[in-house]
Amino acid sequence: MNTIILIGSIIGIVNSFILIIYSLLSKKGNRNSNMLFALFIFVLTLRISKSILLTFSDGLHDFLLTIGLSGFMAIGPVYYFFVESITNTKFKFQRRQILHLLPAIAFTFMWVSLDSIRNNASIWHIFYRTIMLQYMIYLVWSVYKVNMGAIQNSKIVKQLNIIASFLMAIWFAYFLNEVSGFPYISGAILYSVLIYFTLIIVINKGYIIDISNPKYKNTGLKSEESNRINE
């Protein structure tokens, strides 16, 4: 069983890099959204790869453990930026927005202190649960933006809600592991399912999220009529 889980998780990671390359090279859809989607998949992969290595290896260097946690800290902000790029076609990543990623970036350089954090159970639990709270705050805010009418295309809303559901399930798996010893590898399994779902979208649609409607962009039609014709 462990072998099957390991193989499935590795295939999921390989598929992740396929998606990253596709998103960076694709000329379809919104360029900013594609690039942010690639970054989103990358930070998720960092987190999940760490989980797989920690489960199936005897031990990891503190630097690799830190990279995994940094990826965890970056998931929420990057997904929020991805949603922003879809709800606002003029969205561009600016320097001030790096502040959202500053904790993840700063923590990467703290690997030399990781042992002292992990050896103190109280500090470690506070630290880890703070990361999980940050993840959830960004996720809830992103879901709120998606479902409050900012996106008119119901298919895109549905796709984003499915992705958010998987992110919620991954968070819940790690939360259960933290509070009750739920299998640590379960987050990686859910991630692999998310990647397979995304690949299905790419194979069927030819793009990740297409927010452009060039055919009716300048027709002068009312938005309701334009949406009806697009449908």
C-alpha positions in Angstrom: 0.0 0.0 0.0 2.8 2.4 0.9 4.4 1.7 -2.5 1.2 2.6 -4.3 0.8 5.8 -2.3 4.5 6.7 -3.0 4.2 6.1 -6.8 0.9 8.0 -6.9 2.4 11.0 -5.0 5.5 11.0 -7.3 3.3 11.0 -10.4 1.4 13.9 -8.9 4.6 15.9 -8.5 5.7 15.1 -12.1 2.3 16.2 -13.3 2.7 19.4 -11.3 5.9 20.4 -13.2 4.1 19.6 -16.5 1.4 22.1 -15.4 4.0 24.7 -14.3 5.8 24.5 -17.7 2.5 24.6 -19.6 1.3 27.6 -17.7 4.5 29.5 -18.2 4.6 28.7 -22.0 0.9 28.9 -22.8 -0.3 31.8 -24.9 -4.0 31.0 -24.2 -5.9 32.7 -21.4 -4.6 35.5 -19.3 -0.9 35.8 -19.1 -0.8 37.1 -15.5 -3.2 34.4 -14.3 -1.1 31.7 -16.0 2.1 32.9 -14.4 0.4 33.1 -10.9 -1.1 29.7 -11.4 2.4 28.3 -12.1 3.7 29.9 -9.0 0.7 28.6 -7.0 1.4 25.0 -8.2 5.1 25.5 -7.4 4.6 26.5 -3.8 2.0 23.7 -3.3 4.5 21.2 -4.7 7.2 22.4 -2.3 4.9 21.7 0.6 3.7 18.3 -0.7 7.2 17.2 -1.7 8.4 17.8 1.8 5.5 15.7 3.2 6.4 12.8 0.8 10.1 13.0 1.7 9.4 13.2 5.4 7.0 10.2 5.2 9.2 7.9 3.1 12.7 8.8 4.2 14.6 8.4 7.5 15.3 12.0 7.9 15.6 15.4 6.1 18.0 18.2 6.3 16.6 21.2 8.2 16.9 23.3 5.1 14.5 21.0 3.2 12.1 21.1 6.1 12.2 24.8 6.1 11.6 25.1 2.3 8.5 22.9 2.8 7.1 25.1 5.5 7.9 28.3 3.5 5.9 26.8 0.6 3.0 26.2 3.1 3.2 29.9 4.2 3.1 31.0 0.5 0.1 28.9 -0.6 -2.6 31.3 0.7 -1.1 34.6 -0.6 -0.3 33.2 -4.0 -3.8 31.6 -4.4 -5.3 35.0 -3.4 -3.2 36.7 -6.1 -4.3 34.1 -8.6 -8.0 34.9 -7.8 -7.3 38.6 -8.0 -5.8 38.2 -11.5 -9.1 36.6 -12.6 -11.5 39.0 -10.9 -9.5 42.0 -12.1 -8.1 41.7 -15.7 -5.9 44.7 -15.0 -4.3 43.1 -12.0 -0.5 43.2 -12.0 1.9 41.9 -9.3 3.6 44.9 -7.7 6.5 45.2 -5.4 4.3 46.2 -2.4 2.5 42.8 -2.7 5.8 41.1 -1.8 4.8 42.0 1.8 2.3 39.1 1.6 5.1 36.7 0.8 7.7 38.3 3.2 7.0 35.8 6.1 7.6 32.8 3.7 10.7 34.4 2.2 12.1 35.3 5.7 11.5 31.9 7.1 13.5 30.3 4.3 16.6 31.8 5.9 15.8 30.6 9.4 16.5 27.0 8.8 19.5 27.2 11.1 17.1 27.9 14.0 14.5 25.2 13.0 15.8 22.7 15.6 15.3 25.1 18.5 11.7 25.8 17.3 10.8 22.2 16.9 12.4 21.0 20.1 10.1 23.3 22.1 6.6 21.6 21.7 4.7 24.7 22.8 6.5 27.1 20.5 6.2 24.7 17.6 2.5 24.2 18.0 1.9 27.9 18.1 4.1 28.5 15.1 2.6 25.7 13.0 -1.0 26.6 13.8 -0.3 30.3 13.0 0.8 29.1 9.6 -2.4 27.1 9.2 -4.5 30.1 10.3 -2.8 32.3 7.8 -3.5 29.7 5.0 -7.2 29.6 6.0 -7.6 33.4 6.1 -6.3 33.8 2.6 -8.4 30.9 1.3 -11.6 32.1 2.9 -11.1 35.6 1.5 -10.4 34.2 -2.0 -13.5 32.1 -1.9 -15.5 35.2 -0.8 -14.2 37.2 -3.7 -15.0 34.4 -6.2 -18.6 34.0 -5.0 -19.6 37.6 -4.4 -20.3 38.4 -8.1 -16.8 39.5 -9.1 -16.8 36.8 -11.7 -19.7 36.6 -14.2 -18.7 33.3 -15.8 -20.3 30.5 -13.8 -18.0 27.9 -15.2 -14.9 29.7 -13.9 -16.6 30.2 -10.5 -17.3 26.4 -10.4 -13.6 25.6 -11.3 -12.3 27.9 -8.7 -14.6 26.6 -6.1 -13.5 23.0 -6.8 -9.9 24.0 -6.5 -10.7 25.9 -3.2 -12.5 22.7 -2.0 -9.3 20.7 -2.5 -7.3 23.3 -0.8 -9.7 23.2 2.1 -9.4 19.4 2.3 -5.6 19.6 2.2 -5.7 22.1 5.0 -8.1 19.9 7.0 -5.8 16.8 6.5 -2.8 18.7 8.0 -5.0 20.1 10.8 -6.1 16.6 11.7 -2.6 15.4 11.7 -1.6 18.2 14.0 -4.3 17.7 16.6 -5.0 13.9 16.4 -2.2 12.1 14.5 -4.2 11.7 11.2 -1.9 10.2 8.5 0.5 12.9 7.4 0.7 11.6 3.8 -3.0 12.3 3.3 -2.3 15.9 2.2 -0.1 14.7 -0.6 -2.8 12.2 -1.8 -5.4 15.0 -1.9 -2.9 17.2 -3.8 -2.3 14.5 -6.4 -6.1 14.4 -7.0 -6.2 18.2 -7.3 -3.4 18.0 -10.0 -5.3 15.3 -11.9 -8.4 17.4 -11.8 -6.5 20.4 -13.2 -4.9 18.3 -15.9 -8.4 17.2 -17.0 -9.4 20.9 -17.4 -6.2 21.5 -19.5 -6.8 18.5 -21.7 -10.4 19.3 -22.3 -10.2 23.1 -22.6 -6.6 23.7 -23.7 -6.0 26.3 -21.0 -6.2 26.7 -17.2 -8.7 29.6 -16.7 -9.7 31.6 -19.8 -11.1 35.0 -18.7 -11.0 36.6 -22.1 -14.1 37.1 -24.4 -12.5 38.8 -27.4 -15.3 38.0 -29.8 -17.8 40.2 -28.0 -15.4 42.6 -26.2 -16.4 45.7 -28.3 -19.8 44.8 -29.5 -21.7 47.4 -27.4 -24.0 44.7 -26.1 -25.3 44.8 -22.6 -23.4 42.5 -20.2 -26.4 40.3 -19.7 -26.9 39.8 -23.5 -23.2 39.3 -24.1 -23.1 36.7 -21.4 -26.1 34.9 -22.9 -24.5 34.9 -26.4 -21.2 33.6 -24.9 -23.1 30.8 -23.2 
